[in-house]
Amino acid sequence: MNDSYLKFVNSPFGARLARSLGLPKPEVLRRYRADRPEFEGLVAIGAGREPRLLDALANLIASIGVTSVAHESAGLWVPLANRHGLMTGRFEPAESGSQGKLAALLFDASGIEDSSQLAPLHGFFHDTLRSLGRCGRIVVLGRPPEACASPRQWTAQRALEGFTRSLGKEARRGITANLVYVAQGAEGSVEATLRFFLSPRSAYVSGQVVRIDTGGATAPTSSAFDWSQPLAGRRAVVTGAARGIGASIASVLAAEGAHVIGIDIPSARDALDATMRQLNGTALAFDIAAPEAPAQIAAALDEQGVDIVVHNAGITKDKTIAKVAEAAWQSVIDINLSAQERIDDALLAAGILRDGGRIVGVSSISGIAGNLGQTNYAASKAGVIGRVQSMAPQLRARGITINAVAPGFIETQMTAKIPLTLREAGRRMNSMSQGGQPVDVAQTIAWLAHPGAAGVTGQVVRVCGQSLIGA
Ligand SMILES: NC(=O)c1ccc[n+]([C@@H]2O[C@H](COP(=O)([O-])OP(=O)(O)OC[C@H]3O[C@@H](n4cnc5c(N)ncnc54)[C@H](O)[C@@H]3O)[C@@H](O)[C@H]2O)c1
């Protein structure tokens, strides 16, 4: 679906008019394109006291091939970068004309143990934020508060959350800001996640907090891994793959090397066939909520098994609780939630989902915040969150991760049905002042499906441009 306001204010005439009337001017977000370099430009490094993740960052910078500059808060960076053979210099505080010179800001806060040690956050971002270019990236790294040894350390690490989320709201210009908590011992497993947050692939993901744990299989190391085809040799099932977000998920996973098995209802068979033909995938026409569907899906996948399961199929039947009929209420729960549980149970019990596998459920910000007229939908989507949180510890022993993405307003046929005024509100009420695209959800799922995301499990990542709803 088209966002005509976004197009208009980014035309020469529209931009002039918006400026003179003081109207908001959403940025045209830079998204991943296979024919453009994924990483380029200068990355500024800052740090708090005794940073523990600089080695991991040096490996990352070497792997993605960008140039770094050290802020005065990160005194250790220059000798360390030299040891890694990286080109590096010192960051000169912002002068007029320096706007846009930086592509990303990375701050290692892992050594901060007390609220009195937070000042370097101010020093670094105060000096550098104005030099960050449009669609720039901010990543703050810390330690998971709940694993901290003392209440003071927990408190200081938890403070990073409010700080980073506020940066996301202040930065504007299509800039994203996210916080990554790295558990002790997981320093070697950060690359896939940091690549995602530094890449144009995360264009509509901002204000998020992600934890990288030590569990699961060992993440690939950069020298021995083909980062352009991370899913090569893997098989991925995507439900609701005929159109919208599901078709985009199928296409992104296939572009990353996976063989995709797309599932959709029999009445969407033609669209499903067309999508799967383009991707050299396999089409399965099933109603996932039918009682026999889990067994039928398991039988269809049995011979070769599967590595990635994406539960994307979903419906809305919006009416307030006083007006919605029982059958309509129930069908939303059945398709959006119970079907996910029943399919997973069938695939896990028979060992069809292989060890080291990935499950991703599609939730919604309605499941976090609740929404008028959506008691059924919000219950189903909150249930998806409960499911990943409850299943993650159980699946850890098999190296299987289970996570949810919670999209905000995404431009699809589902949101095209929303009345115009509500639709405009949904689009603008976020830090990007625009709706996301199906590919934004798809890229987030591809990161969670990545072999290098083995330490990311039981989490909910919102793809909502930092929506005010449920924030
Ligand atoms: N579009 C948004 O803004 C948004 C926001 C939050 C969450 N979501 C979620 O993202 C997912 C995809 O949404 P979308 O906007 O692409 O919707 P969509 O309606 O465009 O596509 C949904 C697909 O699921 C299929 N499907 C529905 N019931 C099915 C069943 N019983 N068995 C098999 N397939 C079935 C449909 O045929 C369709 O192809 C949904 O789970 C939705 O709740 C969307």
The ligand as an SDF file (V2000), in Angstrom:
LIG
                    3D

 44 48  0  0  0  0  0  0  0  0999 V2000
    0.0210   -5.7650    8.6380 N   0  0  0  0  0  0  0  0  0  0  0  0
    0.2660   -5.3330    9.8700 C   0  0  0  0  0  0  0  0  0  0  0  0
    0.3580   -4.1300   10.1280 O   0  0  0  0  0  0  0  0  0  0  0  0
    0.4790   -6.3160   10.9910 C   0  0  0  0  0  0  0  0  0  0  0  0
    0.7420   -5.8060   12.2580 C   0  0  0  0  0  0  0  0  0  0  0  0
    0.9590   -6.6900   13.2940 C   0  0  0  0  0  0  0  0  0  0  0  0
    0.9300   -8.0470   13.0710 C   0  0  0  0  0  0  0  0  0  0  0  0
    0.6470   -8.5240   11.8220 N   0  0  0  0  0  0  0  0  0  0  0  0
    0.6190   -9.9770   11.6590 C   0  0  0  0  0  0  0  0  0  0  0  0
    1.4420  -10.3490   10.5740 O   0  0  0  0  0  0  0  0  0  0  0  0
    0.9330  -11.5450    9.9640 C   0  0  0  0  0  0  0  0  0  0  0  0
    0.7630  -11.3240    8.4710 C   0  0  0  0  0  0  0  0  0  0  0  0
   -0.0870  -10.2150    8.2900 O   0  0  0  0  0  0  0  0  0  0  0  0
   -0.4010   -9.5770    6.8490 P   0  0  0  0  0  0  0  0  0  0  0  0
   -0.6280   -8.1380    7.0890 O   0  0  0  0  0  0  0  0  0  0  0  0
    0.5980  -10.0090    5.8480 O   0  0  0  0  0  0  0  0  0  0  0  0
   -1.8370  -10.2620    6.5700 O   0  0  0  0  0  0  0  0  0  0  0  0
   -2.4990  -10.7370    5.2100 P   0  0  0  0  0  0  0  0  0  0  0  0
   -3.9530  -10.8560    5.5180 O   0  0  0  0  0  0  0  0  0  0  0  0
   -2.0760   -9.8840    4.0680 O   0  0  0  0  0  0  0  0  0  0  0  0
   -1.8670  -12.2010    5.0090 O   0  0  0  0  0  0  0  0  0  0  0  0
   -2.1530  -13.2710    5.8920 C   0  0  0  0  0  0  0  0  0  0  0  0
   -1.9790  -14.5810    5.1440 C   0  0  0  0  0  0  0  0  0  0  0  0
   -2.3140  -15.6430    6.0500 O   0  0  0  0  0  0  0  0  0  0  0  0
   -3.1430  -16.5670    5.3530 C   0  0  0  0  0  0  0  0  0  0  0  0
   -4.0110  -17.2970    6.2670 N   0  0  0  0  0  0  0  0  0  0  0  0
   -5.0470  -16.8020    6.9850 C   0  0  0  0  0  0  0  0  0  0  0  0
   -5.6590  -17.8060    7.6340 N   0  0  0  0  0  0  0  0  0  0  0  0
   -4.9940  -18.9400    7.3340 C   0  0  0  0  0  0  0  0  0  0  0  0
   -5.1740  -20.3000    7.6910 C   0  0  0  0  0  0  0  0  0  0  0  0
   -6.1760  -20.6870    8.4930 N   0  0  0  0  0  0  0  0  0  0  0  0
   -4.3220  -21.2230    7.1800 N   0  0  0  0  0  0  0  0  0  0  0  0
   -3.3290  -20.8600    6.3520 C   0  0  0  0  0  0  0  0  0  0  0  0
   -3.1130  -19.5680    5.9780 N   0  0  0  0  0  0  0  0  0  0  0  0
   -3.9430  -18.6290    6.4600 C   0  0  0  0  0  0  0  0  0  0  0  0
   -3.9610  -15.6680    4.4270 C   0  0  0  0  0  0  0  0  0  0  0  0
   -4.5680  -16.4190    3.3660 O   0  0  0  0  0  0  0  0  0  0  0  0
   -2.9210  -14.6900    3.9460 C   0  0  0  0  0  0  0  0  0  0  0  0
   -2.2280  -15.1500    2.8130 O   0  0  0  0  0  0  0  0  0  0  0  0
   -0.3690  -11.8540   10.6860 C   0  0  0  0  0  0  0  0  0  0  0  0
   -0.1330  -12.8080   11.7000 O   0  0  0  0  0  0  0  0  0  0  0  0
   -0.7530  -10.5350   11.3030 C   0  0  0  0  0  0  0  0  0  0  0  0
   -1.5720  -10.6800   12.4390 O   0  0  0  0  0  0  0  0  0  0  0  0
    0.4230   -7.6870   10.7790 C   0  0  0  0  0  0  0  0  0  0  0  0
  1  2  1  0
  2  3  2  0
  2  4  1  0
  4  5  1  0
  4 44  2  0
  5  6  2  0
  6  7  1  0
  7  8  2  0
  8  9  1  0
  8 44  1  0
  9 10  1  0
  9 42  1  0
 10 11  1  0
 11 12  1  0
 11 40  1  0
 12 13  1  0
 13 14  1  0
 14 15  2  0
 14 16  1  0
 14 17  1  0
 17 18  1  0
 18 19  2  0
 18 20  1  0
 18 21  1  0
 21 22  1  0
 22 23  1  0
 23 24  1  0
 23 38  1  0
 24 25  1  0
 25 26  1  0
 25 36  1  0
 26 27  1  0
 26 35  1  0
 27 28  2  0
 28 29  1  0
 29 30  1  0
 29 35  2  0
 30 31  1  0
 30 32  2  0
 32 33  1  0
 33 34  2  0
 34 35  1  0
 36 37  1  0
 36 38  1  0
 38 39  1  0
 40 41  1  0
 40 42  1  0
 42 43  1  0
M  CHG  2   8   1  16  -1
M  END
$$$$
